Amino acid sequence: MPQLIPETGPQRAIAASNFVYTVGSGLYLTAGVLYFTQAVHLPVGQVGLGLAIAGFVSLAVGIAVGHLADRRGARGVYVTTLIVQAVGTAGFVLADNFWLFVLTVSIATGAKAAGLAARSPLIRRYGGDRPQEFRGYLRAVSNIGISLGALLAGWVVQVGTQSAYQLLVIGNAVSFVAAAAVLAWLPPIAPVPTVGGPRWIALRDRPYLLITVLDGIMAIQFKVLTVAIPLWLVEATTAPPWLISGTMLANTVLVIALQVRASRDIDSAEAGGRAYRRSGVAFLVACSLISLSAGMPTWAAVTLLLTAVVIHTVGELWHAAAGFEVSFALAPEHATGQYLGVFGLGAGLAEAVGPTLLISLCITWGRPGWYVVGAVFAVTGLVAPFAVRWAQHSQHAQEARLGVAEQASVA
């Protein structure tokens, strides 16, 4: 157990804040949609539309707030995003019509995206020699917190009353405030000095933007377990419905146990590129096995689906670790927040379009759609190492230009 606790005080503060935050997130991820449909009584179509609007609104927020964290100090900006997210979430109890729902969920979702970007300089500053590995540790902690939140949400769904759902919302908001309070033990970070050149350099970095797009395509895989497999299991296989929970449990346990180790072995941008390639192959194999489960006897369908989930999770570990490494390694230290805000665009787009895309291909089209999705993941993984090498070459060229400019200014 002592080995599971971060060595330094700042790392412990970040990890504790992250844990409290994700317990609240687990509440919302499990039963948030049910709150709006069962307690607020909004139509399912309006809830889906509102969440999509909020997703697109949040895309640009991360870049601006990440830049603000670089220039004004990351701790204060991150704490502010947590408070804003708490206010937006608490506003759910007042959202009794569609437009109030869109407003409050956009505030909460935008603050969440902003917080992820603002937290990045903190991870880089206090993550030790390998901040990417610490980011993997935080992901394992996140899965533990989300699992506990999901258990609490299960009680809310079982009770099913409006008061229980409102308690869920308030508990979620309180967790964000508590996460902000924990950061009081974190030493502040001085703003990073500016470097000559364009202000929004991340948006001009074409190799980094390409990697962002590739990671965004790969990030659609997160919706395979939460959207595609449950629908496929119920509609196309003879597997028992309880296996939906079994697949999620298997994925969560493996991520908690292995994410830190997976991140430790991927210790350079080149290794990150290779990990993208391996993850693409793993996703192709997993998608192929899922497609084969249709029409099989129950025992065979269960075996194929569980095997596919394990292989998919291995690919997820590689993909997450590759994203941690590449996004940090290729981002200049003076613009960490801005660059990580840009990198978050990929995951944001995957969040917005992933469910509809997977439902159209894997559920509506059926078995061929699984092969198409798997092939997209595999091709994306094959392209990633070339994009990483291009980004490294561009980074070295930029560093050389800055070095020449500094020498000229001294002379």
Residue pairs with C-beta under 8 A, 6 or more apart in sequence:
5 12
6 12
6 14
6 15
6 134
6 137
7 128
8 126
8 128
9 185
10 125
10 126
10 186
10 187
11 126
11 127
11 128
11 134
13 182
13 183
13 185
13 186
14 119
14 122
14 123
14 126
14 138
14 183
14 186
15 137
15 138
15 141
16 182
17 179
17 180
17 182
17 183
17 186
18 138
18 141
18 142
18 145
18 179
19 141
19 142
19 144
19 145
20 145
20 175
20 178
20 179
20 182
21 82
21 145
21 175
21 176
21 179
22 141
22 142
22 143
22 144
22 145
22 146
22 149
23 145
23 146
23 148
23 149
23 152
23 175
24 149
24 171
24 172
24 173
24 174
24 175
24 176
24 179
25 142
25 145
25 146
25 149
25 172
25 175
26 145
26 146
26 147
26 148
26 149
26 150
26 151
26 152
26 153
27 149
27 150
27 152
27 153
27 156
27 168
27 171
27 172
27 175
28 89
28 149
28 153
28 168
28 172
29 146
29 149
29 150
29 153
30 149
30 150
30 153
30 154
30 157
31 153
31 156
31 157
31 165
31 168
32 172
33 47
33 51
34 157
34 165
35 92
35 165
35 168
35 169
36 42
36 47
36 92
36 95
36 101
37 43
37 44
37 47
38 160
38 165
39 162
39 165
39 166
40 92
40 95
40 96
40 101
42 50
42 98
42 101
46 98
46 101
47 101
50 98
50 101
50 102
50 105
51 105
51 109
52 352
53 102
53 106
54 102
54 105
54 106
54 108
54 109
54 110
55 109
55 348
55 351
55 352
56 352
57 106
57 109
57 110
58 106
58 109
58 110
58 112
58 113
58 114
58 348
59 113
59 345
59 348
59 349
59 352
61 110
61 111
61 113
61 114
62 113
62 114
62 116
62 117
62 340
62 341
62 342
62 344
62 345
62 348
63 117
63 200
63 202
63 203
63 338
63 341
63 342
63 345
64 114
64 341
65 77
65 81
65 114
65 115
65 117
65 118
65 337
65 341
66 114
66 117
66 118
66 120
66 336
66 337
66 338
66 339
66 340
66 341
66 342
67 199
67 200
67 335
67 337
67 338
67 341
68 77
68 118
68 337
69 77
69 78
69 117
69 118
69 120
69 121
69 337
70 121
70 191
70 192
70 334
70 335
70 336
70 337
70 338
71 191
71 192
71 194
72 191
73 188
73 189
73 190
73 191
74 118
74 119
74 120
74 121
74 122
74 125
74 189
74 337
75 122
75 183
75 186
75 187
75 188
75 189
76 188
77 118
77 337
78 115
78 118
78 119
78 122
78 183
79 180
79 183
81 111
81 112
81 114
81 115
81 118
82 111
82 115
82 176
82 177
82 179
82 180
82 183
83 176
83 177
83 180
84 107
84 111
84 114
85 107
85 108
85 111
85 112
85 115
85 176
86 173
86 174
86 176
86 177
86 180
87 107
87 173
88 104
88 105
88 106
88 107
88 108
88 109
88 110
88 111
89 104
89 108
89 169
89 172
89 173
89 176
90 169
90 170
90 173
91 100
91 103
91 104
91 107
91 108
92 101
92 104
92 105
92 108
92 169
93 166
93 169
93 170
94 100
94 104
95 101
95 103
95 104
95 105
113 344
113 348
116 340
116 344
117 337
117 338
117 340
117 341
117 344
118 337
120 328
120 336
120 337
120 340
120 341
121 189
121 192
121 336
121 337
122 186
122 189
123 131
123 134
123 135
123 138
124 131
124 328
124 333
124 336
125 189
126 134
126 186
127 133
127 134
127 135
128 134
130 264
130 267
131 328
132 263
132 266
132 267
132 321
132 324
132 325
132 328
132 329
133 260
133 263
133 264
133 267
135 263
135 324
135 328
136 259
136 260
136 262
136 263
136 264
136 320
136 321
136 324
137 259
137 260
137 263
139 255
139 259
139 320
140 255
140 256
140 257
140 259
140 260
143 252
143 255
143 256
143 259
144 256
146 252
147 252
152 168
152 171
153 168
155 164
156 164
156 165
156 167
156 168
192 333
192 334
192 335
192 336
193 334
194 334
195 332
195 334
195 335
195 402
196 402
196 405
197 402
198 204
200 338
201 332
201 335
201 338
202 208
202 331
202 335
202 338
202 339
202 341
202 342
203 209
203 342
205 339
205 342
205 391
205 394
206 394
207 330
207 387
207 390
207 391
207 393
207 394
208 330
208 331
208 339
208 342
208 343
208 391
209 342
210 387
210 390
210 391
211 326
211 327
211 330
211 343
211 384
211 387
211 388
211 391
212 342
212 343
212 345
212 346
213 346
214 276
214 346
214 380
214 383
214 384
214 387
215 276
215 319
215 322
215 323
215 326
215 327
215 343
215 346
215 347
216 345
216 346
216 347
216 348
216 349
216 350
217 346
217 350
217 376
217 377
217 380
218 276
218 279
218 280
218 283
218 319
218 377
218 380
218 381
218 384
219 319
219 346
219 347
219 350
219 351
219 354
220 350
220 353
220 354
220 357
220 358
220 373
220 377
221 279
221 283
221 312
221 315
221 316
221 319
221 377
222 316
222 350
222 354
223 350
223 351
223 354
223 355
223 358
224 283
224 286
224 287
224 312
224 358
224 373
225 247
225 248
225 251
225 309
225 312
226 248
227 354
227 355
227 358
227 359
228 290
228 358
228 359
228 362
228 363
229 244
229 247
229 290
229 305
229 309
230 244
231 359
231 362
231 363
232 290
232 293
232 294
232 362
232 363
233 239
233 241
233 243
233 244
233 247
233 305
234 241
234 244
235 363
236 293
236 294
236 295
236 363
236 366
237 293
237 294
237 295
237 296
237 301
237 305
238 296
238 297
238 298
238 301
239 293
239 298
239 301
239 302
239 305
240 298
240 302
243 302
243 305
243 306
246 306
247 305
247 306
247 309
250 306
250 309
250 310
250 313
251 309
251 312
251 313
251 316
254 310
254 313
254 314
254 317
255 313
255 316
255 317
258 317
259 317
259 320
259 321
262 317
262 318
262 320
262 321
263 320
263 321
263 324
263 325
265 271
265 321
266 272
266 275
266 318
266 321
266 322
266 324
266 325
267 325
268 325
268 329
269 325
269 326
269 329
269 330
269 388
269 391
269 392
270 385
270 388
270 389
270 392
271 325
272 321
272 322
272 323
272 324
272 325
272 326
272 329
272 388
273 322
273 326
273 384
273 385
273 386
273 387
273 388
273 389
274 385
275 318
275 319
275 321
275 322
275 325
276 318
276 319
276 322
276 326
276 380
276 381
276 384
276 385
276 388
277 381
277 382
277 384
277 385
278 315
278 318
278 381
279 315
279 316
279 318
279 319
279 322
279 377
279 381
280 315
280 377
280 378
280 379
280 380
280 381
280 382
280 384
281 315
281 378
281 381
282 311
282 312
282 314
282 315
282 318
283 312
283 315
283 374
283 377
283 378
283 381
284 374
284 375
284 377
284 378
285 308
285 311
285 374
286 308
286 309
286 311
286 312
286 315
286 374
287 308
287 370
287 371
287 373
287 374
287 377
288 370
288 371
288 374
289 304
289 305
289 307
289 308
289 311
290 304
290 305
290 308
290 362
290 370
291 367
291 368
291 370
291 371
292 304
293 300
293 301
293 304
293 305
293 308
294 301
294 366
294 367
296 304
315 377
322 384
323 343
326 388
326 391
327 339
327 340
327 343
328 336
328 340
330 339
330 388
330 391
330 392
330 395
331 339
331 340
331 343
332 339
332 395
332 398
358 373
360 369
361 369
361 370
361 372
361 373
362 369
362 370
362 373
363 369
365 372
